[in-house]
């Protein structure tokens, strides 16, 4: 497990490195199992971060009656006090 606070980008990079090591096929069974556990931990963390990001985007976007996300509008309503 990582020793410092993880972030998404570093975790993806670490996951890619672990996958490359596993694909190389030069590890003992014991090390394969350790790397596999490390990879599953990284995938779990990354999925959690993606879920948080998705929730943030959904919270910012409007949802229509059918449950579909409406495109974000950059127009501001009543932006001028002189109207």
C-alpha positions in Angstrom: 0.0 0.0 0.0 1.2 3.5 -0.7 2.9 5.3 2.2 1.7 8.8 1.3 -1.6 10.3 0.4 -2.7 8.9 -2.9 -4.0 10.9 -5.8 -5.8 9.6 -8.9 -3.0 10.3 -11.4 -0.3 8.7 -9.4 -2.4 5.7 -8.7 -3.1 5.2 -12.4 0.6 5.4 -13.1 1.4 2.9 -10.3 -1.3 0.6 -11.6 0.2 0.7 -15.1 3.6 -0.2 -13.7 2.2 -3.1 -11.7 0.3 -4.4 -14.7 3.5 -4.2 -16.8 5.4 -6.2 -14.1 2.7 -8.9 -14.1 2.6 -9.1 -17.9 6.4 -9.5 -18.1 6.0 -12.9 -16.4 9.3 -12.7 -14.4 7.8 -12.8 -10.9 7.6 -15.7 -8.5 4.1 -16.8 -7.5 4.5 -15.1 -4.1 5.3 -11.8 -5.8 2.5 -12.2 -8.4 0.1 -12.5 -5.5 1.5 -9.4 -3.8 1.4 -7.4 -7.1 -2.2 -8.6 -7.8 -3.3 -7.4 -4.3 -1.6 -4.1 -4.9 -3.3 -3.8 -8.3 -6.7 -4.5 -6.8 -6.2 -1.9 -4.1 -5.2 0.7 -6.7 -8.2 -0.2 -8.9 -10.5 0.2 -5.9 -9.0 3.6 -5.0 -9.2 4.8 -8.7 -12.8 3.6 -9.0 -13.7 5.4 -5.8 -12.1 8.6 -7.1 -14.0 8.3 -10.4 -17.3 7.8 -8.6 -16.7 10.9 -6.5 -15.9 12.9 -9.7 -19.0 11.5 -11.4 -21.1 12.5 -8.4 -19.7 16.0 -8.4 -20.5 16.4 -12.1 -24.0 15.1 -11.6 -24.5 17.4 -8.7 -23.5 20.4 -10.9 -25.7 19.3 -13.8 -29.4 19.4 -14.1 -31.4 16.2 -14.5 -34.5 16.2 -16.7 -37.8 14.4 -15.9 -36.5 11.2 -17.7 -33.5 11.1 -15.4 -31.2 12.2 -18.2 -28.5 14.8 -17.6 -29.1 18.1 -19.4 -26.1 19.8 -20.9 -24.6 22.5 -18.7 -25.5 26.0 -19.6 -22.9 28.8 -19.5 -25.6 31.5 -19.8 -26.4 33.5 -16.7 -30.0 34.5 -16.0 -30.5 38.1 -14.9 -26.8 39.0 -15.1 -27.5 42.7 -15.6 -29.1 44.9 -13.0 -30.2 47.3 -15.8 -32.8 45.0 -17.3 
